[in-house]
Amino acid sequence: MKNALKLSLAALLGAFAVSAQTTTPSTTLGAAITSKTANTINLASITNVAAGQTYLFVDSELMQAIGTPTVAGAVRVVRGLGTQGAQLHASGAKVWIGLISTLSVVPGANGFSLGANLAAPNGTCTRTAQVYLPVIYPGLGKKFDCDTNTSVWREFQTTGPPVYATDAGANNAITSAVGTTPAYTGIVVNVTLAHSLQAGANTYAYAGGSALSVKKHTNPANDLGTAYVSGGVVSLQLALISSTLTWLDLSQ
């Protein structure tokens, strides 16, 4: 099934009807996915997740639940069904849910546009004419929304305001624990340093998560070129770079 989605857009849209707009259901990952071959994932909520009938979209990876979720949120999945393939994902990453027809507001219209060669939506749109928003395009690895203010299709972003955190780690390996704000691809964390970051290899562990490399946002292949001393503030953004989760320093 990898890289070939069997449901056609025509079949999916055939059941659409004008209806009140509903937010595409979602949950978050209860634990990081640190292997591309892992076939059991952990969900913070298993509401609307049914074995064999539910699609899950995380970052830009499409999965399908093939096992009955446990009360603890563990569910067996088939990985990498979209064109983007299997990826690594941070704990707390948003998981969009493609509802089975009996749970969908409009059977067959579940917020996912499945197909290998679908074009991105563009131009004007009407929010109330969309059964679910955002619309997930697994074949493109992207999500699209009908902008509330302009009524024009745009790529959906989950980024919110910056999170502020205080470093409690070590030189070149900073860490921070932050309230209840989960990690997601695109999150920006402003870290007040209690330790230094060197001109070279550094790591950052956010909210008890794994220590991930810190790279220059101008060239994610490169380590930091300028050091930071204790007492400074560094702005880091979580990004998926060549299927590897990385913190990008927004000032270098």
Number of C-alpha atoms within 10 A of each C-alpha: 10 15 16 14 16 10 12 14 15 11 12 18 14 11 12 17 13 10 14 12 16 16 12 19 18 19 19 21 24 19 17 17 19 15 11 14 13 15 15 18 17 20 25 18 18 20 14 16 25 18 16 15 15 19 24 23 25 25 23 24 24 29 25 23 22 19 17 16 22 12 10 12 18 20 22 20 23 21 22 22 21 25 20 19 17 22 23 19 26 26 23 21 21 23 22 23 25 26 27 20 14 9 13 18 18 17 16 20 23 29 25 25 22 23 22 19 14 14 10 14 17 12 9 13 18 14 21 14 14 22 23 24 21 26 23 26 25 29 24 20 17 19 25 18 21 25 17 11 6 11 14 16 19 19 15 16 13 10 11 10 8 13 15 14 19 18 23 17 17 15 16 19 21 25 25 20 15 16 8 8 11 17 23 23 22 18 19 23 24 16 23 19 24 19 20 20 25 17 13 14 15 20 21 24 20 24 17 11 17 15 16 18 18 28 25 20 20 12 11 19 11 14 20 23 13 12 11 17 13 13 14 13 18 15 18 25 20 21 21 18 12 11 15 14 19 24 31 26 21 14 12 16
